[in-house]
């Protein structure tokens, strides 16, 4: 397996884990457990972002084009009602 494939595989797995954490957090009543899972999620998000930056620098991952001001405003308006 080449570096690019390994990095992309890890990014995919971490992204799946982050989705799972969001689901568990939203369904956890115990505040201490909820905070622990949030801390784990935050660490995974930081690690995912660091790996993403390395992958991007090496050309392993090409992010989508950045949104322009109009597109950003459109999304904001959808959330602000």
FINU-693506 format. One record per atom (N, C-alpha, C, O, CB): residue in one letter; x, y, z. Coordinates in pm, 1 decimal. Glycine has a CB too. Layout:
// residues N
@rest = a	u = X	v = Y	w = Z
...
This chain:
// residues 81
@rest = x	u = 84.4	v = -117.3	w = 0.0
@rest = x	u = 0.0	v = 0.0	w = 0.0
@rest = x	u = 89.2	v = 123.9	w = 0.0
@rest = x	u = 184.3	v = 131.9	w = 77.8
@rest = x	u = -96.2	v = -0.4	w = 121.9
@rest = x	u = 59.7	v = 217.9	w = -84.6
@rest = x	u = 140.9	v = 338.7	w = -94.4
@rest = x	u = 97.9	v = 442.5	w = 8.9
@rest = x	u = -11.6	v = 435.2	w = 64.7
@rest = x	u = 131.5	v = 397.7	w = -235.1
@rest = x	u = 186.8	v = 539.8	w = 33.4
@rest = x	u = 160.0	v = 643.1	w = 134.0
@rest = x	u = 26.5	v = 712.8	w = 110.5
@rest = x	u = -50.8	v = 733.0	w = 204.2
@rest = x	u = 272.0	v = 746.0	w = 134.4
@rest = x	u = -0.2	v = 749.2	w = -13.3
@rest = x	u = -123.1	v = 821.1	w = -44.7
@rest = x	u = -245.1	v = 738.0	w = -5.1
@rest = x	u = -339.1	v = 790.8	w = 54.3
@rest = x	u = -128.4	v = 856.1	w = -194.6
@rest = x	u = -244.3	v = 611.3	w = -37.0
@rest = x	u = -357.1	v = 524.0	w = -3.1
@rest = x	u = -373.1	v = 509.8	w = 147.7
@rest = x	u = -485.2	v = 510.4	w = 198.4
@rest = x	u = -338.6	v = 386.2	w = -66.7
@rest = x	u = -261.8	v = 497.1	w = 219.7
@rest = x	u = -268.6	v = 483.7	w = 364.6
@rest = x	u = -323.8	v = 610.2	w = 428.8
@rest = x	u = -409.3	v = 602.9	w = 517.0
@rest = x	u = -130.7	v = 451.7	w = 421.5
@rest = x	u = -275.6	v = 725.4	w = 385.3
@rest = x	u = -321.5	v = 852.4	w = 441.7
@rest = x	u = -470.5	v = 870.6	w = 415.0
@rest = x	u = -546.3	v = 905.3	w = 505.6
@rest = x	u = -241.4	v = 970.8	w = 382.6
@rest = x	u = -512.3	v = 847.2	w = 291.6
@rest = x	u = -653.9	v = 863.0	w = 258.4
@rest = x	u = -741.0	v = 764.2	w = 334.9
@rest = x	u = -853.0	v = 797.0	w = 374.2
@rest = x	u = -675.1	v = 845.5	w = 108.7
@rest = x	u = -689.7	v = 643.2	w = 356.0
@rest = x	u = -764.2	v = 542.9	w = 432.4
@rest = x	u = -780.0	v = 587.6	w = 577.7
@rest = x	u = -888.3	v = 576.3	w = 635.1
@rest = x	u = -693.2	v = 405.9	w = 425.9
@rest = x	u = -672.4	v = 638.0	w = 636.3
@rest = x	u = -678.5	v = 685.7	w = 774.9
@rest = x	u = -774.1	v = 804.2	w = 785.7
@rest = x	u = -855.3	v = 810.0	w = 878.1
@rest = x	u = -537.5	v = 725.5	w = 825.5
@rest = x	u = -765.1	v = 898.6	w = 692.1
@rest = x	u = -856.4	v = 1013.6	w = 694.8
@rest = x	u = -1001.9	v = 968.1	w = 686.8
@rest = x	u = -1088.0	v = 1021.6	w = 756.6
@rest = x	u = -825.0	v = 1110.0	w = 579.0
@rest = x	u = -1028.2	v = 871.6	w = 603.7
@rest = x	u = -1163.9	v = 819.2	w = 589.4
@rest = x	u = -1211.8	v = 754.8	w = 719.2
@rest = x	u = -1325.8	v = 775.8	w = 760.7
@rest = x	u = -1170.0	v = 717.7	w = 474.7
@rest = x	u = -1125.8	v = 677.0	w = 782.9
@rest = x	u = -1163.2	v = 611.0	w = 908.3
@rest = x	u = -1188.6	v = 713.0	w = 1019.2
@rest = x	u = -1284.8	v = 700.4	w = 1095.1
@rest = x	u = -1053.6	v = 512.8	w = 951.6
@rest = x	u = -1102.7	v = 813.1	w = 1028.0
@rest = x	u = -1120.2	v = 914.7	w = 1132.0
@rest = x	u = -1248.3	v = 993.0	w = 1107.4
@rest = x	u = -1320.8	v = 1023.9	w = 1202.0
@rest = x	u = -998.8	v = 1010.2	w = 1136.5
@rest = x	u = -1277.0	v = 1025.2	w = 982.9
@rest = x	u = -1400.9	v = 1097.2	w = 952.5
@rest = x	u = -1523.0	v = 1015.7	w = 993.7
@rest = x	u = -1620.5	v = 1071.1	w = 1044.5
@rest = x	u = -1408.1	v = 1130.7	w = 802.7
@rest = x	u = -1518.1	v = 885.9	w = 972.5
@rest = x	u = -1627.9	v = 799.0	w = 1015.7
@rest = x	u = -1640.4	v = 798.8	w = 1167.8
@rest = x	u = -1751.0	v = 801.6	w = 1221.7
@rest = x	u = -1606.8	v = 655.6	w = 964.3
@rest = x	u = -1527.7	v = 795.4	w = 1235.5
@rest = x	u = -1528.8	v = 798.2	w = 1381.9
@rest = x	u = -1589.0	v = 928.5	w = 1433.6
@rest = x	u = -1665.7	v = 927.9	w = 1529.9
@rest = x	u = -1386.6	v = 780.3	w = 1437.0
@rest = x	u = -1554.4	v = 1039.4	w = 1369.9
@rest = x	u = -1607.5	v = 1168.8	w = 1412.7
@rest = x	u = -1759.5	v = 1172.1	w = 1400.0
@rest = x	u = -1828.2	v = 1228.7	w = 1485.1
@rest = x	u = -1545.0	v = 1282.3	w = 1330.2
@rest = x	u = -1810.7	v = 1112.5	w = 1295.4
@rest = x	u = -1956.4	v = 1103.7	w = 1278.1
@rest = x	u = -2017.2	v = 1020.4	w = 1390.2
@rest = x	u = -2121.9	v = 1055.4	w = 1444.6
@rest = x	u = -1992.1	v = 1042.5	w = 1140.1
@rest = x	u = -1951.9	v = 911.4	w = 1424.0
@rest = x	u = -1999.3	v = 825.8	w = 1533.1
@rest = x	u = -1997.5	v = 897.4	w = 1666.7
@rest = x	u = -2091.3	v = 884.0	w = 1745.3
@rest = x	u = -1914.9	v = 700.4	w = 1541.6
@rest = x	u = -1891.6	v = 973.6	w = 1693.9
@rest = x	u = -1884.5	v = 1049.4	w = 1819.1
@rest = x	u = -2001.4	v = 1146.5	w = 1829.8
@rest = x	u = -2062.2	v = 1158.4	w = 1936.1
@rest = x	u = -1751.2	v = 1125.7	w = 1828.8
@rest = x	u = -2033.2	v = 1215.3	w = 1721.7
@rest = x	u = -2143.3	v = 1312.3	w = 1723.5
@rest = x	u = -2273.6	v = 1243.0	w = 1762.0
@rest = x	u = -2353.0	v = 1297.3	w = 1838.7
@rest = x	u = -2157.9	v = 1381.5	w = 1585.5
@rest = x	u = -2294.9	v = 1125.0	w = 1709.4
@rest = x	u = -2416.4	v = 1049.2	w = 1740.3
@rest = x	u = -2419.4	v = 1008.4	w = 1886.9
@rest = x	u = -2522.2	v = 1023.0	w = 1953.1
@rest = x	u = -2426.4	v = 924.9	w = 1651.0
@rest = x	u = -2308.7	v = 958.0	w = 1937.9
@rest = x	u = -2302.4	v = 914.1	w = 2077.6
@rest = x	u = -2318.0	v = 1033.3	w = 2172.3
@rest = x	u = -2390.6	v = 1024.8	w = 2271.3
@rest = x	u = -2169.1	v = 840.9	w = 2105.5
@rest = x	u = -2250.7	v = 1143.2	w = 2142.4
@rest = x	u = -2258.1	v = 1261.9	w = 2228.3
@rest = x	u = -2401.5	v = 1311.7	w = 2239.6
@rest = x	u = -2447.7	v = 1346.3	w = 2348.3
@rest = x	u = -2167.6	v = 1373.7	w = 2174.1
@rest = x	u = -2470.4	v = 1315.2	w = 2128.3
@rest = x	u = -2607.5	v = 1367.7	w = 2128.9
@rest = x	u = -2704.4	v = 1277.5	w = 2204.8
@rest = x	u = -2814.3	v = 1320.5	w = 2239.7
@rest = x	u = -2656.6	v = 1386.0	w = 1986.4
@rest = x	u = -2664.9	v = 1153.0	w = 2230.8
@rest = x	u = -2753.5	v = 1058.8	w = 2298.4
@rest = x	u = -2706.9	v = 1022.4	w = 2439.9
@rest = x	u = -2763.3	v = 933.4	w = 2503.6
@rest = x	u = -2765.8	v = 933.6	w = 2215.9
@rest = x	u = -2603.5	v = 1092.1	w = 2488.3
@rest = x	u = -2547.2	v = 1059.1	w = 2619.5
@rest = x	u = -2597.7	v = 1155.4	w = 2725.4
@rest = x	u = -2578.6	v = 1276.6	w = 2715.2
@rest = x	u = -2394.1	v = 1061.7	w = 2615.0
@rest = x	u = -2662.3	v = 1100.1	w = 2827.0
@rest = x	u = -2718.1	v = 1181.7	w = 2934.9
@rest = x	u = -2614.6	v = 1211.9	w = 3043.4
@rest = x	u = -2614.8	v = 1320.4	w = 3101.7
@rest = x	u = -2838.3	v = 1111.3	w = 2996.6
@rest = x	u = -2527.3	v = 1116.3	w = 3069.7
@rest = x	u = -2426.5	v = 1132.6	w = 3174.6
@rest = x	u = -2326.9	v = 1240.3	w = 3132.9
@rest = x	u = -2254.3	v = 1223.4	w = 3035.0
@rest = x	u = -2353.3	v = 998.3	w = 3203.0
@rest = x	u = -2323.4	v = 1350.8	w = 3206.9
@rest = x	u = -2241.8	v = 1466.6	w = 3169.0
@rest = x	u = -2092.3	v = 1434.4	w = 3166.9
@rest = x	u = -2020.6	v = 1480.9	w = 3078.4
@rest = x	u = -2267.7	v = 1582.0	w = 3264.7
@rest = x	u = -2045.6	v = 1356.6	w = 3261.7
@rest = x	u = -1903.0	v = 1322.7	w = 3266.4
@rest = x	u = -1863.9	v = 1237.7	w = 3145.3
@rest = x	u = -1759.9	v = 1261.1	w = 3083.8
@rest = x	u = -1869.3	v = 1247.8	w = 3397.5
@rest = x	u = -1946.4	v = 1140.1	w = 3111.7
@rest = x	u = -1919.5	v = 1057.1	w = 2994.7
@rest = x	u = -1925.7	v = 1141.3	w = 2867.8
@rest = x	u = -1842.7	v = 1126.5	w = 2778.0
@rest = x	u = -2019.8	v = 940.2	w = 2986.6
@rest = x	u = -2024.0	v = 1229.2	w = 2861.5
@rest = x	u = -2039.5	v = 1317.7	w = 2745.4
@rest = x	u = -1913.8	v = 1403.4	w = 2725.9
@rest = x	u = -1863.9	v = 1416.3	w = 2614.1
@rest = x	u = -2164.1	v = 1408.4	w = 2762.7
@rest = x	u = -1863.3	v = 1461.4	w = 2834.4
@rest = x	u = -1743.1	v = 1544.5	w = 2825.2
@rest = x	u = -1621.0	v = 1463.2	w = 2782.8
@rest = x	u = -1537.3	v = 1510.8	w = 2706.2
@rest = x	u = -1715.9	v = 1612.5	w = 2959.0
@rest = x	u = -1611.8	v = 1341.1	w = 2832.9
@rest = x	u = -1499.7	v = 1253.5	w = 2795.4
@rest = x	u = -1503.6	v = 1223.7	w = 2646.4
@rest = x	u = -1400.8	v = 1230.9	w = 2579.0
@rest = x	u = -1503.6	v = 1121.6	w = 2876.1
@rest = x	u = -1619.6	v = 1190.9	w = 2595.0
@rest = x	u = -1631.4	v = 1161.0	w = 2451.8
@rest = x	u = -1604.8	v = 1286.2	w = 2369.0
@rest = x	u = -1545.6	v = 1277.8	w = 2261.4
@rest = x	u = -1771.5	v = 1104.3	w = 2419.1
@rest = x	u = -1647.6	v = 1401.8	w = 2417.9
@rest = x	u = -1619.6	v = 1526.9	w = 2347.6
@rest = x	u = -1469.0	v = 1553.8	w = 2342.0
@rest = x	u = -1417.8	v = 1600.7	w = 2240.4
@rest = x	u = -1692.1	v = 1644.2	w = 2416.1
@rest = x	u = -1398.8	v = 1524.1	w = 2450.9
@rest = x	u = -1253.5	v = 1542.3	w = 2452.4
@rest = x	u = -1185.2	v = 1448.7	w = 2353.2
@rest = x	u = -1092.8	v = 1488.7	w = 2282.4
@rest = x	u = -1198.2	v = 1518.7	w = 2593.5
@rest = x	u = -1231.4	v = 1324.1	w = 2348.6
@rest = x	u = -1176.6	v = 1227.6	w = 2252.9
@rest = x	u = -1202.3	v = 1276.7	w = 2110.8
@rest = x	u = -1113.0	v = 1273.4	w = 2026.2
@rest = x	u = -1238.8	v = 1086.6	w = 2274.0
@rest = x	u = -1325.2	v = 1322.4	w = 2085.2
@rest = x	u = -1359.9	v = 1374.8	w = 1952.7
@rest = x	u = -1271.3	v = 1493.5	w = 1916.3
@rest = x	u = -1222.0	v = 1502.3	w = 1803.8
@rest = x	u = -1508.0	v = 1416.0	w = 1948.2
@rest = x	u = -1250.9	v = 1584.8	w = 2011.0
@rest = x	u = -1168.2	v = 1702.8	w = 1984.1
@rest = x	u = -1024.9	v = 1663.2	w = 1948.3
@rest = x	u = -965.1	v = 1721.1	w = 1857.5
@rest = x	u = -1167.8	v = 1796.3	w = 2105.8
@rest = x	u = -970.4	v = 1565.3	w = 2019.1
@rest = x	u = -834.4	v = 1517.5	w = 1988.1
@rest = x	u = -829.8	v = 1454.1	w = 1849.5
@rest = x	u = -735.6	v = 1476.4	w = 1773.4
@rest = x	u = -786.7	v = 1415.6	w = 2094.5
@rest = x	u = -931.2	v = 1375.5	w = 1817.2
@rest = x	u = -936.3	v = 1313.3	w = 1684.5
@rest = x	u = -950.0	v = 1417.8	w = 1574.7
@rest = x	u = -889.9	v = 1404.2	w = 1468.1
@rest = x	u = -1052.4	v = 1214.1	w = 1676.6
@rest = x	u = -1029.5	v = 1523.2	w = 1600.4
@rest = x	u = -1045.1	v = 1630.0	w = 1501.7
@rest = x	u = -912.1	v = 1701.2	w = 1477.5
@rest = x	u = -877.5	v = 1733.1	w = 1363.7
@rest = x	u = -1151.8	v = 1730.8	w = 1547.8
@rest = x	u = -838.9	v = 1725.5	w = 1584.6
@rest = x	u = -708.5	v = 1791.2	w = 1572.0
@rest = x	u = -611.1	v = 1702.2	w = 1494.0
@rest = x	u = -540.0	v = 1749.9	w = 1405.5
@rest = x	u = -650.7	v = 1824.6	w = 1711.8
@rest = x	u = -608.2	v = 1574.3	w = 1526.9
@rest = x	u = -521.3	v = 1481.1	w = 1454.9
@rest = x	u = -560.3	v = 1468.7	w = 1308.9
@rest = x	u = -474.2	v = 1462.1	w = 1221.2
@rest = x	u = -524.9	v = 1344.4	w = 1520.5
@rest = x	u = -690.5	v = 1465.5	w = 1282.9
@rest = x	u = -739.9	v = 1456.6	w = 1145.1
@rest = x	u = -696.5	v = 1578.3	w = 1066.9
@rest = x	u = -653.2	v = 1566.0	w = 952.3
@rest = x	u = -893.1	v = 1443.1	w = 1142.0
@rest = x	u = -707.4	v = 1696.4	w = 1126.9
@rest = x	u = -669.5	v = 1819.2	w = 1057.1
@rest = x	u = -519.6	v = 1822.4	w = 1029.1
@rest = x	u = -477.3	v = 1863.4	w = 921.0
@rest = x	u = -710.4	v = 1942.0	w = 1139.1
@rest = x	u = -439.7	v = 1779.7	w = 1125.3
@rest = x	u = -294.6	v = 1775.6	w = 1103.9
@rest = x	u = -257.5	v = 1679.4	w = 991.6
@rest = x	u = -171.7	v = 1710.5	w = 909.0
@rest = x	u = -222.8	v = 1734.9	w = 1232.9
@rest = x	u = -321.5	v = 1562.8	w = 988.1
@rest = x	u = -296.0	v = 1466.4	w = 881.2
@rest = x	u = -344.4	v = 1521.6	w = 747.4
@rest = x	u = -278.3	v = 1503.3	w = 645.1
@rest = x	u = -364.8	v = 1331.7	w = 911.8
@rest = x	u = -459.5	v = 1589.2	w = 747.6
@rest = x	u = -510.9	v = 1652.2	w = 626.9
@rest = x	u = -409.9	v = 1751.9	w = 570.9
@rest = x	u = -385.4	v = 1754.8	w = 450.3
@rest = x	u = -644.1	v = 1722.0	w = 655.6
@rest = x	u = -350.4	v = 1834.8	w = 659.7
@rest = x	u = -252.3	v = 1934.1	w = 613.3
@rest = x	u = -132.3	v = 1866.6	w = 547.7
@rest = x	u = -85.2	v = 1911.9	w = 443.4
@rest = x	u = -205.3	v = 2021.9	w = 730.4
@rest = x	u = -82.4	v = 1758.6	w = 608.1
@rest = x	u = 30.2	v = 1684.9	w = 551.3
@rest = x	u = -9.2	v = 1625.7	w = 415.7
@rest = x	u = 66.0	v = 1635.2	w = 318.7
@rest = x	u = 76.8	v = 1573.0	w = 648.0
@rest = x	u = -126.2	v = 1565.3	w = 410.2
@rest = x	u = -173.4	v = 1504.9	w = 284.7
@rest = x	u = -187.8	v = 1610.2	w = 176.3
@rest = x	u = -152.4	v = 1586.6	w = 60.8
@rest = x	u = -307.5	v = 1433.0	w = 306.1
@rest = x	u = -238.7	v = 1723.8	w = 212.8
@rest = x	u = -256.2	v = 1832.7	w = 116.7
@rest = x	u = -121.3	v = 1883.9	w = 66.3
@rest = x	u = -104.7	v = 1908.1	w = -53.2
@rest = x	u = -335.7	v = 1947.5	w = 180.1
@rest = x	u = -25.5	v = 1900.2	w = 156.8
@rest = x	u = 108.5	v = 1947.9	w = 119.6
@rest = x	u = 179.6	v = 1849.7	w = 26.4
@rest = x	u = 254.6	v = 1890.6	w = -62.3
@rest = x	u = 193.3	v = 1970.6	w = 245.3
@rest = x	u = 155.9	v = 1721.8	w = 46.8
@rest = x	u = 220.8	v = 1619.5	w = -36.0
@rest = x	u = 145.2	v = 1592.0	w = -165.4
@rest = x	u = 189.4	v = 1513.2	w = -249.0
@rest = x	u = 234.6	v = 1490.9	w = 42.2
@rest = x	u = 29.1	v = 1659.1	w = -180.9
@rest = x	u = -49.6	v = 1639.2	w = -301.0
@rest = x	u = -133.9	v = 1512.8	w = -297.3
@rest = x	u = -184.6	v = 1469.4	w = -400.8
@rest = x	u = 40.2	v = 1635.6	w = -419.3
@rest = x	u = -149.6	v = 1452.8	w = -178.9
@rest = x	u = -229.6	v = 1331.3	w = -165.2
@rest = x	u = -377.9	v = 1360.5	w = -165.1
@rest = x	u = -459.6	v = 1273.9	w = -196.3
@rest = x	u = -192.4	v = 1258.4	w = -38.9
@rest = x	u = -411.6	v = 1481.2	w = -130.4
@rest = x	u = -551.8	v = 1517.3	w = -112.2
@rest = x	u = -571.9	v = 1656.3	w = -168.7
@rest = x	u = -498.2	v = 1749.2	w = -135.4
@rest = x	u = -593.9	v = 1511.0	w = 38.0
@rest = x	u = -670.0	v = 1670.2	w = -252.6
@rest = x	u = -699.9	v = 1802.0	w = -308.5
@rest = x	u = -836.6	v = 1845.0	w = -257.2
@rest = x	u = -937.9	v = 1785.5	w = -293.8
@rest = x	u = -696.4	v = 1800.1	w = -465.6
@rest = x	u = -840.3	v = 1948.3	w = -172.3
@rest = x	u = -968.4	v = 1992.5	w = -117.8
@rest = x	u = -1054.1	v = 2058.9	w = -225.3
@rest = x	u = -1004.5	v = 2099.8	w = -330.3
@rest = x	u = -946.1	v = 2089.1	w = -1.3
@rest = x	u = -1181.4	v = 2068.5	w = -197.2
@rest = x	u = -1273.1	v = 2137.5	w = -287.9
@rest = x	u = -1233.7	v = 2284.9	w = -295.6
@rest = x	u = -1167.5	v = 2337.4	w = -206.1
@rest = x	u = -1421.2	v = 2121.9	w = -240.8
@rest = x	u = -1274.6	v = 2349.7	w = -402.0
@rest = x	u = -1246.4	v = 2492.7	w = -418.1
@rest = x	u = -1309.0	v = 2570.1	w = -302.6
@rest = x	u = -1415.1	v = 2533.5	w = -252.1
@rest = x	u = -1299.9	v = 2545.2	w = -554.6
@rest = x	u = -1242.3	v = 2676.9	w = -261.9
@rest = x	u = -1294.1	v = 2758.1	w = -152.6
@rest = x	u = -1420.1	v = 2831.6	w = -196.8
@rest = x	u = -1432.3	v = 2874.9	w = -311.4
@rest = x	u = -1187.6	v = 2858.1	w = -104.1
@rest = x	u = -1511.7	v = 2844.2	w = -104.4
@rest = x	u = -1636.9	v = 2914.1	w = -132.2
@rest = x	u = -1610.7	v = 3064.3	w = -143.4
@rest = x	u = -1526.2	v = 3120.0	w = -73.4
@rest = x	u = -1742.1	v = 2884.9	w = -21.7
@rest = x	u = -1685.3	v = 3127.4	w = -232.8
@rest = x	u = -1672.8	v = 3272.8	w = -242.6
@rest = x	u = -1768.8	v = 3338.4	w = -143.2
@rest = x	u = -1847.7	v = 3269.7	w = -78.3
@rest = x	u = -1701.7	v = 3321.5	w = -388.0
@rest = x	u = -1762.2	v = 3470.4	w = -131.5
@rest = x	u = -1843.3	v = 3543.4	w = -32.8
@rest = x	u = -1992.1	v = 3519.8	w = -51.7
@rest = x	u = -2065.6	v = 3505.8	w = 46.1
@rest = x	u = -1814.5	v = 3692.1	w = -41.0
@rest = x	u = -2036.7	v = 3515.2	w = -175.0
@rest = x	u = -2178.2	v = 3494.6	w = -203.7
@rest = x	u = -2224.8	v = 3356.8	w = -154.8
@rest = x	u = -2331.9	v = 3344.3	w = -95.4
@rest = x	u = -2204.5	v = 3509.3	w = -354.3
@rest = x	u = -2144.6	v = 3255.5	w = -180.1
@rest = x	u = -2179.6	v = 3119.7	w = -135.5
@rest = x	u = -2182.7	v = 3110.6	w = 16.9
@rest = x	u = -2269.1	v = 3043.7	w = 73.5
@rest = x	u = -2079.6	v = 3017.3	w = -192.0
@rest = x	u = -2090.1	v = 3176.8	w = 82.0
@rest = x	u = -2085.7	v = 3177.5	w = 228.5
@rest = x	u = -2210.6	v = 3244.1	w = 284.2
@rest = x	u = -2271.9	v = 3193.6	w = 378.3
@rest = x	u = -1959.1	v = 3249.9	w = 279.4
@rest = x	u = -2248.3	v = 3357.4	w = 226.0
@rest = x	u = -2368.6	v = 3427.4	w = 271.7
@rest = x	u = -2493.7	v = 3342.7	w = 251.1
@rest = x	u = -2584.5	v = 3344.7	w = 334.2
@rest = x	u = -2383.4	v = 3560.7	w = 198.2
@rest = x	u = -2498.7	v = 3269.4	w = 142.3
@rest = x	u = -2614.0	v = 3182.8	w = 113.1
@rest = x	u = -2628.5	v = 3075.2	w = 221.1
@rest = x	u = -2738.8	v = 3048.7	w = 269.0
@rest = x	u = -2598.9	v = 3116.8	w = -26.8
@rest = x	u = -2518.0	v = 3014.9	w = 258.2
@rest = x	u = -2521.8	v = 2912.1	w = 363.3
@rest = x	u = -2560.0	v = 2972.9	w = 497.0
@rest = x	u = -2640.2	v = 2915.9	w = 571.0
@rest = x	u = -2385.8	v = 2841.2	w = 374.8
@rest = x	u = -2502.2	v = 3090.0	w = 528.7
@rest = x	u = -2536.3	v = 3157.0	w = 654.2
@rest = x	u = -2685.3	v = 3185.9	w = 660.9
@rest = x	u = -2748.1	v = 3165.6	w = 764.8
@rest = x	u = -2456.5	v = 3287.1	w = 669.3
@rest = x	u = -2741.8	v = 3233.1	w = 551.2
@rest = x	u = -2883.3	v = 3268.6	w = 550.8
@rest = x	u = -2971.0	v = 3145.0	w = 573.5
@rest = x	u = -3079.0	v = 3155.6	w = 631.6
@rest = x	u = -2920.7	v = 3336.7	w = 418.1
@rest = x	u = -2925.9	v = 3029.8	w = 528.7
@rest = x	u = -3003.1	v = 2906.6	w = 549.6
@rest = x	u = -3008.9	v = 2869.5	w = 697.7
@rest = x	u = -3108.1	v = 2813.7	w = 744.4
@rest = x	u = -2941.9	v = 2790.7	w = 468.9
@rest = x	u = -2901.9	v = 2900.8	w = 770.9
@rest = x	u = -2897.8	v = 2866.2	w = 912.4
@rest = x	u = -2956.7	v = 2974.4	w = 1001.3
@rest = x	u = -2999.4	v = 2946.3	w = 1113.3
@rest = x	u = -2756.7	v = 2838.8	w = 953.9
@rest = x	u = -2959.3	v = 3096.8	w = 952.7
@rest = x	u = -3010.9	v = 3207.0	w = 1032.4
@rest = x	u = -3158.2	v = 3231.8	w = 1008.1
@rest = x	u = -3217.0	v = 3321.0	w = 1069.1
@rest = x	u = -2933.5	v = 3331.9	w = 1003.6
@rest = x	u = -3218.5	v = 3153.9	w = 919.8
@rest = x	u = -3361.3	v = 3159.9	w = 895.0
@rest = x	u = -3399.1	v = 3280.9	w = 824.2
@rest = x	u = -3517.0	v = 3301.3	w = 795.5
@rest = x	u = -3437.0	v = 3151.3	w = 1018.7
